[in-house]
Amino acid sequence: MAKGDVAIFIALLLTAGLFWAADRLYPDLLLEKLALTVFTVAVIHLLLRLGAERVLTRAVRSEIARYSVRKAVSIISLVLILAVVIRIWVENPQTLLLSYGIIAAGLAIALQDVFKDFVGSLIILIARPFSIGDRVEIDGHAGDVIDIGLLNTVLMEIGGWVSGDQPNGRITSVPNSAIISGAVSNYTRNFTFLWDEVTVPIAYGGDWEEAAETFLAIAREETGEAVHAAGEEIDRIRQEYYLTRRSVEPMTFVALTDNWVGVTVRYIAPVMERRAVKDRISRAVLAAAEASESFRVASATLEIGGALAVRSQPISTRMPTGRPGEREDGPGNCRPSGE
């Protein structure tokens, strides 16, 4: 139980008591409704924030689950407070319904974007396309989800001027309405691995078959644990989705280019470690290529055909002696510039 929540509850009770005492001394309907409103808010705060939230957060061990519980309790508290307050201040049932209708219509027109964001937050809460800690891409913004609010989802952005899917330090808020009309890519939901590739150019004349076998052995050594874990995750999600069997073992592919033989190593890596795995494989591949005598890493080449002739001509250092408007064709020879 947070000390701040207890302090808020006590403050609300004291405020309700002051309004009640004032109503006893100076009877007035306004003071009575104010006292009842503040007291109702205090009771809801006590039951949900100090009661239900405390019980539920103790029942779950995951920090992410506790965060979701607190968010859900906050939303429920807000809705209950609004409903009860309107009921206190509007007594006539017909007027109450009319008030609800007018308020709803006005909010729908004036706050349609906010309403769409709120609906988006309900979809996130119910359908759960992503949760706290997931790596997602929403409306062109990619990052790790660090907060899901009533209107916005906050991301620790990745990419941008930083390569390798690593955080760049920028905090990005994406409206929740983006999930209604746009696609949401989740990098970590159900399957926490990605396929990645490293392409190595091998010079013609080298033993590209040995190079491919060497690179494949390196990938297998670096991704052994990831292959086992990814296989288990694929077997699990195949029970929920229609997913054909996919090999998670490293593979190599060879392609011909104008300058070299391209040997591509395809492997699987954890989402959050993609750049680190690629770095280890690239370093091991370079070391193997340097140690090998049968193949080498190629680079772009340029061939120039034909002969290139260069003529030299003496340059006069003597100042021109011609009249103005004349040019000098050679040493000691001046001709009019019009010729």
KAPE-V204766 format. One record per pair of residues at least 6 apart in sequence whose ideal C-beta (glycine too) atoms are under 8 Angstrom apart, sorted by the first residue. I is the first residue (numbers start at 1). J is the second residue. If there is no record, write none. Layout:
# KAPE-V204766
i-><I,I>
j-><J,J>
This chain:
# KAPE-V204766
i-><1,1,5,5,5,6,8,9,9,9,9,9,12,12,12,12,12,13,13,15,16,16,16,16,16,17,19,19,19,19,19,20,20,20,22,22,23,23,23,33,33,36,37,37,37,40,40,40,40,41,41,44,44,44,44,45,48,48,48,48,49,49,52,53,53,53,56,56,57,57,57,60,60,64,64,64,67,68,68,71,71,72,75,75,75,86,86,86,86,87,90,90,107,108,113,113,114,116,116,116,116,117,117,117,117,117,117,118,118,118,119,119,119,120,120,120,120,120,120,121,121,121,121,121,123,123,123,123,124,124,124,124,124,129,129,129,129,130,130,130,130,130,130,131,131,132,132,132,132,133,133,133,134,134,134,134,134,134,135,135,135,135,135,135,135,135,135,135,135,136,136,136,136,136,136,136,136,136,137,137,137,138,138,138,138,138,138,138,138,139,139,139,139,141,141,141,141,142,142,142,142,142,142,143,143,143,143,143,143,144,144,144,144,145,145,145,146,146,146,146,147,147,148,148,149,150,151,151,152,152,152,152,153,153,153,154,154,154,154,155,155,155,155,156,156,156,156,157,157,157,157,157,157,158,158,158,158,159,159,160,160,161,162,163,164,164,164,165,165,165,166,178,187,187,188,190,190,190,190,191,191,191,191,192,192,192,193,193,193,193,193,193,193,193,193,194,194,194,194,194,195,195,195,195,196,196,196,196,196,196,196,197,197,197,197,198,198,198,198,198,198,198,198,199,199,199,199,200,200,200,200,200,200,200,200,200,201,201,201,201,201,201,201,201,201,202,202,202,202,202,202,202,202,202,202,203,203,203,203,203,203,204,204,204,206,206,206,206,207,207,208,208,208,208,210,210,210,211,211,211,211,211,212,212,212,213,214,214,214,215,215,215,215,215,216,216,216,216,218,218,218,218,218,219,219,219,219,219,220,220,220,221,222,222,222,222,222,223,223,223,223,223,226,226,226,226,227,227,227,227,230,230,231,234,234,234,234,237,238,248,250,250,250,250,251,251,251,252,252,252,252,253,253,253,254,254,254,254,255,255,255,256,259,259,259,260,261,265,265,267,267,269,269,270,286,289,289,289,314,316,316,316,318,320,320,320,320,321,321,321,322,322,322,323,325,325,326,326,326,326,327,327,327,327,328,328,329>
j-><50,54,45,49,50,50,45,42,45,46,49,50,38,39,41,42,45,39,42,38,35,36,38,39,42,35,31,32,34,35,38,31,35,39,28,31,31,32,35,88,89,88,85,88,89,81,84,85,88,81,85,77,80,81,84,77,73,76,77,80,73,77,73,69,70,73,69,73,66,69,70,66,69,131,132,133,132,131,132,125,148,125,121,125,150,96,99,100,103,96,96,99,115,115,175,177,151,175,176,177,180,150,151,152,175,176,177,150,151,176,176,177,180,175,176,177,178,179,180,148,149,150,151,176,129,176,179,180,130,148,153,176,179,179,184,186,189,136,145,153,184,186,189,145,148,145,146,147,148,144,145,188,144,145,186,187,188,189,142,143,144,145,158,165,186,187,188,271,272,142,143,144,145,155,184,185,186,187,184,185,187,153,155,174,178,179,182,184,185,174,175,178,182,155,157,172,174,155,157,158,159,165,185,155,156,157,158,167,172,155,156,158,167,153,154,155,154,155,156,171,153,154,154,176,176,176,175,176,173,174,175,176,173,174,176,171,172,173,174,171,172,173,174,167,169,170,171,167,168,169,170,171,172,165,166,167,168,165,168,168,170,168,168,275,274,275,278,271,274,275,275,184,194,271,271,233,236,237,240,230,233,234,237,233,270,271,226,229,230,233,248,268,269,270,271,268,269,270,271,274,266,267,268,269,266,267,268,269,274,277,278,264,265,266,267,215,264,265,267,278,281,282,285,262,263,264,265,211,215,262,263,264,265,285,289,297,257,259,260,261,262,263,297,298,299,208,211,260,261,262,263,295,296,297,298,260,261,295,296,297,298,260,261,298,261,294,295,296,294,295,254,261,263,295,292,294,295,263,289,292,294,295,252,254,263,252,285,288,292,252,263,265,285,288,250,251,252,265,265,281,284,285,288,250,252,265,267,281,227,249,250,284,267,277,280,281,284,250,267,268,269,277,268,269,270,277,248,249,250,268,248,268,248,243,245,246,248,243,245,268,265,266,267,268,265,266,267,263,264,265,266,263,264,266,261,262,263,264,261,262,264,262,298,300,301,298,298,281,285,277,281,277,278,277,297,295,296,297,331,328,330,331,331,326,327,328,334,328,332,334,328,334,335,334,336,337,334,335,336,337,334,335,336,337,334,335,335>
